[in-house]
């Protein structure tokens, strides 16, 4: 296992290719300031270039998962160019998670608000402690959470998303589970074990199939049904030509476990 510690972000990589990125600014509730965004961008880019990486886990230190952008910094820089640059930087980081070829799992141990809630919604999977809470709270301060709405409405129904966006009110972890914002809710002391269970399941699958599948799911979601089926069919045909899928099919026919290189 290797670990690189930064002031704002801790990066850990184990021998299995599991990269854990831990937001490490608990005093500011792991806010997504320019420096934190830069650190996340660099770490995600590094993971994307490394073909031995299999899973990325996004975690956080302290009581909060992420409180979103730092409103104090934003108030101190009342310039359109500053705001445009900040939100473009954040959007680029979110899109990097979206486009990464490996699954990204949010490990949510505490509060996730505004762009922090966006971060949870943008991850492919999310496991939350039962004490976690979620809100798109910018509206309380006169700022509609426009960028957080992008992944939010792709996770939960439009009316559920609009209620969160228009009221800024918190929802608890069981409600987030029921509405589809997170996959699993567990006690705080079993959070790591639950994340590890998901990681282990993914590691048992061929990397190429996982990468093709992740890309396909998000691409077809934005298409009409005819184009979606066309893309999905082509993806499955290409996937079947891969050695791992060929071995899987033989193993099924021969009633044995596949023996593939993951």
N, C-alpha and C positions, 0 to 999 in steps of 0.2 A: 504493500500500500504506500502511495506517495501522497504527500500533503504540501500544498503551497498556501501559506497564510498571507493575506493582504489585510490592510487596515479595515476595509469594508467588506471584503468577500473572502471566504475560505474555500479552497478547492481541494477535494480529496478524490483520489482515483485508486480503486482496488485492482487486484490481479484479474478480476472477471471482466473488466471494462466498464464498471459502474462508476460514474462520476457524480459526486455530490457537491453541489454549490450551495454554500450556506451564507445567507445575508447576515452580516456581522456588524451591525450598527444599532444595537438594542437601545441605546440612549435616545436615538431619534426614531425609534420604532421601525428601523430598517427602511427608511424613506428612500424613494427612487430619485435621488438627486443626480446631477450630471456625472459625478464620480462613480456612484454606485452603478448607474446605467452603463458607463464605460467599462467597468470591471466585469459586469455581467456579459456585455457584448463580446469582450475579449475571450472570456471563458467559454461561451457558447460557440464562438467561431473556432476556437481550438478544438472543442469536442467534435464539431462538424468536419474538421479536416482529418480527424483520427479515425481510421476505419476499424480500429480495435475497440472503440467505445460502443457499448451496447445499450446503455440506459443512462439518462441523466435524472438525478433527484434534486429538486430545488427545495431547500430547507431554510430555516431562519433561526437565529439565536435570540434569546430573550422572550418576553411575554407576547410580543406582537409578531405576526408573520411579516406583514408589510403594511404601512399606513399610506402608501401611495406617494405622490409627489410632496415635496416639502413646501408647504404654503408660506412659511417664513421667507424662504429663498425667493419664492415667486413674488411675494409682496415687496421685497427689497429690489426687484428688478422689473419695474413697470414699463417694459419695452416689448413691442410686438415681435421684434426679431428674436429676442430672448425666448419668448414663449414658443414661437414657431420652431426654433432650434431644439428646445427641450422636448416638445411633443413629437417632433420628427425622430429624435434620438430614441425616445421610448418606443415609438411605433416600430422602428427598425429592429429593436431588441425583441419585441413581441413577435414580429414576423420571422425572426430567426428561430425562435422556439417552434413556430408553426411549420417552417420549412426544414427543420432539422430531421435527418433521416432516421433518428432513433427516438423512442418514446421519452417524453419528459414528464416526470411525476412530481406534483406539488405535495410536499409534506407540510401540512398546515397545522401548526401547534397553537396558534392564537389568532388574534384579530387580523382581518384582511380587508382594508378599506380602499375605496377609490381605485387608483392604479394597482393597489395591492390585490384587490378583488379581481381586477382585470388580469393580473398575473396568474391567479388561480384558474380563472376561466380559460386562459390561453394555453395552459398546460394540457397535455393529452389525457392525463389521469390526475386525480386528486384524492388524497386520503387526509381526513381531518380528525383532530381530537374533538371529543364531544363538547369541549369548552370553547372551541373556536367560534368566531362570529364573522359575518360578512356584511358589507354595506358599500353602496356607491354614494358616498356621503357628500360629494362636492356641492350638491344643490343647497345644502345647509349654509354654504358660504358664497352663494350666488354663482357657482360654477357647475353647470350641467356636466356630468361625467360622460362626455361624448366619446372619447377614445375607449374607455372601459365598456361602453355599450356595444362595441364591435364584437368581442368574443362573448359578452354576456348574452346577447340575443341569439348566439349560436350554441348556447348551452341550455338556456331555459326558454320557456314560451315568451312570446312578445308581451303579454299582459303581466306576467311575473316580472320580466325585466323592467317594464315601464313603471311598475309599482316601486321597485328598488330605486330606479333612476329619478323618479319624480318626488319621492318622499325622503330618500336618503336614509331610511330607517334600517336598522340592523335586522338580519335574520340569523337564527342560531344554526348550529351544525346539522341537527336533524331536519330542519326545514330546507337547508341547502342540499341535503341528500335527496329529500323528497322532490325537490324542484329540478334536480339534475345538475347542479353546479359542482358537486363532488361525487365520487364513486362510493366511498366508504367512510363511515364514522365509527371511531373506536375510542376507548378510554386513553388518556394521555400516556399511561404506562405501557400500552400495547401498540402505540403509534408506529414505532420503528419496526416491530414485528410484522405489522400489517403491510407497511411499505415493502419490507423485504419479501413478503409473500408474493406481491405483484412483480417485484424485480425477478424473483426466481422463476416465475411462470414465463416471463418474457425471455429470460436467458435460455430457456429450454427450446425456443423457437428459432428457426433460421433467420439470421440478420437480414438477408435479402428479401424474404417474404414480409417481414415486419416493415422494412423500409418502403417496399412497394405498396403495402396496405395502408400505411399512414398517409402517404402522398395521395393515393387514390381516394380515400375517404374524404379528405378535405377538398380535393379538386372536383369530385362529382357533386358535392354538396352545393356548389355554386352554379351548376349547370341545369338545363332543362332535363326532363326524364329521358328523352331520346338520346341526347348527347351523353348523359350519365351512363346509360346502359352500354353505349358504344365504347366509352372509355373503360368501363369496368370489365367488359368482355375482352378487350385488347390487353388490359393489365393481367387478367387471369391467364390468358393464353401465353403471354410473355413469362409470367411467373411459372407456368407449367414446364417451360423449357429449361428452367434452372435445375441444376443437379440435385438440389435439396428436395424439390418437389417431385422429381422423378424417383428419387429414393423413397420418399414418403408414399408415393403411389404403389411402388413395389412392396413396401413393408405392409401396407394395407392389404394388398392382394395375398401376401404370404402370411398374414396374421401374426406379425411380429412388430416390435418397436423399431422405428427408423434409426438408422445409424448414420447420422449426418454431421458434417462439420458446421457448427453454429457460428 
